[in-house]
């Protein structure tokens, strides 16, 4: 009699940079993961996954997966490698890093971001390793820091509505978010509200999939969100739609903000935003007179020069109309300040001792790698260890990034699943586990639950978890420096999971039993004030910003790159629907759904350039040229083009992607990149 295959279900968590942070159930048959589903027992997941993560087994078992250590044998960027043993690779890496550190450890730079959002595989053993080494610190700004700092100076932290209560809202402004593609589970709550009579309004320069499903779409110009928010305040003031009691009790700086807002009548804002006066007036009336009204922000709006001020301006609106009195009113950008994570316990910054290494901004990595070193910068970067990121594809002004990574004198180690653009430039590529193969623990920025990820299968090939790789690298470093032999470099991944969360907030046994834990938090966080600011109030006027020499009031800050005669089109570069930044680009079904790198154009901009749908086009500015294909699909507004990203550079027709065109200028606060503050010209190359 044939023995039936052994089958089990393992509860885990989605690791990707998404506000939903879903609970996963992986079906395993005879040690092989056969499918991944959403956990129906987790209320925020509700059994539903996005199209990307539902293909996770295809990603884990992908034929292109790196499953053994690789050593470069060809020129940087050529992709020529040969297999090597773990001990040989780690011994050489440790020796090279030790030699550099003996001269100046700040010449070593870690580079990582949110390839996984898990605390163990993203910010535990790796940070201990680099703190002990004394390496340069990395300012991790590439996604959210402008908006995060804006919330800090307004609410006192990354705090907001609980996402499930959007289902009870009567008006939802979806501002700078393509929720259908980047926040699917919020969209489920918005749809429930819509069925119950709520009005949905999308504010976005692109007619996104989400904008199509809303009652109204206000298609502003990129980087003008603060002007619109100030004009909404103007209308709320002149029509006296204010909640005077809430303002008096729970806000700081109202008189100054009032004066600022009265400088922004709808006529002025309409000219800046490229929309009509009536759109502004109607939006203000809807927002101020509908109760409860809620705003779902996402990080798109803060990727311009004035991005921080824009988030500050929008974040002030709920306090003006008393929306925070209702659990279904207020605003949500991020909830991550509710996280009970014990980051210092994981990262152990005390290992630095009295040393205070320099900090290098990840968003200006192109300039950093090309800097010769010297006064004001410090030593030239001699070694870079990259994990959880693909900077050659995703960092701005990528021609400089690629040139920096191509330096033959830059010793580069990359922990990866696949041979990405960045891995192609490595001296060593070390095979990392995927989420199905390791322990991890997650909080989120879109809801407030904590999730545990158990390994569903054994690591494929010779893959090791990030934490294990740094654990093993520390063991090899101990041959040169006894400090790396300390017990804290031997903590297991499971024990790191246990150490990651405050036990007073999250019970680890609950996580083991059901895969998630729900935090006990108030339904309406600011109904009675209680902001996390020093004043305890919503700070329209920020003394902290004033001390930094910045505007203490939210203001409109124009883009770095307004259109010019030479480069007359504004360009934004949001993620393609089936990719998550540069992740999933090589998953065949998702790649087929996207087709090829495209540039969305408005019909009149295309006609002026004799461009037809599908034509090959050259998109260019002073920084570079990107070749792709025009898509005249009705999503772009006049004067704005949309370069959907982020394809790997090696997939581009001329070996580039859209970041060939973006610049390294930073936002008004938070030191973040301004990806969507970019001017280009487009010309036709050939017919479809």
Secondary structure as UniProt FT lines:
FT   STRAND          7..13
FT   TURN            19..20
FT   STRAND          23..29
FT   TURN            30..31
FT   STRAND          32..38
FT   TURN            40..41
FT   TURN            43..47
FT   TURN            51..52
FT   HELIX           53..55
FT   HELIX           56..60
FT   TURN            63..64
FT   STRAND          70..72
FT   TURN            76..77
FT   STRAND          81..83
FT   HELIX           86..104
FT   HELIX           105..107
FT   STRAND          108..112
FT   HELIX           119..123
FT   HELIX           125..133
FT   STRAND          136..139
FT   TURN            142..144
FT   HELIX           145..152
FT   TURN            153..155
FT   HELIX           163..168
FT   STRAND          171..175
FT   HELIX           179..182
FT   HELIX           184..195
FT   TURN            196..197
FT   STRAND          199..203
FT   HELIX           209..213
FT   STRAND          216..218
FT   TURN            222..223
FT   HELIX           225..238
FT   TURN            239..240
FT   HELIX           244..250
FT   STRAND          251..252
FT   HELIX           254..261
FT   TURN            262..263
FT   HELIX           266..273
FT   HELIX           277..289
FT   STRAND          293..297
FT   HELIX           299..302
FT   TURN            305..306
FT   HELIX           307..321
FT   HELIX           323..325
FT   TURN            327..328
FT   STRAND          330..332
FT   HELIX           336..338
FT   HELIX           343..347
FT   HELIX           349..352
FT   TURN            353..354
FT   STRAND          359..361
FT   HELIX           362..364
FT   HELIX           365..370
FT   TURN            375..377
FT   STRAND          383..387
FT   HELIX           391..394
FT   HELIX           398..405
FT   TURN            408..409
FT   STRAND          411..416
FT   TURN            421..422
FT   HELIX           423..425
FT   STRAND          428..432
FT   HELIX           435..437
FT   STRAND          440..442
FT   STRAND          450..453
FT   TURN            461..462
FT   HELIX           466..477
FT   TURN            478..480
FT   HELIX           482..485
FT   HELIX           487..489
FT   HELIX           493..500
FT   TURN            503..505
FT   HELIX           508..514
FT   STRAND          516..517
FT   TURN            525..528
FT   TURN            534..535
FT   STRAND          538..539
FT   HELIX           543..547
FT   TURN            548..549
FT   STRAND          569..572
FT   TURN            577..578
FT   TURN            581..582
FT   TURN            584..586
FT   HELIX           588..594
FT   STRAND          598..600
FT   HELIX           603..608
FT   TURN            609..610
FT   TURN            613..614
FT   STRAND          616..621
FT   TURN            622..623
FT   STRAND          624..631
FT   TURN            638..639
FT   STRAND          640..643
FT   HELIX           649..651
FT   TURN            653..654
FT   HELIX           658..660
FT   TURN            670..671
FT   TURN            675..676
FT   STRAND          678..686
//
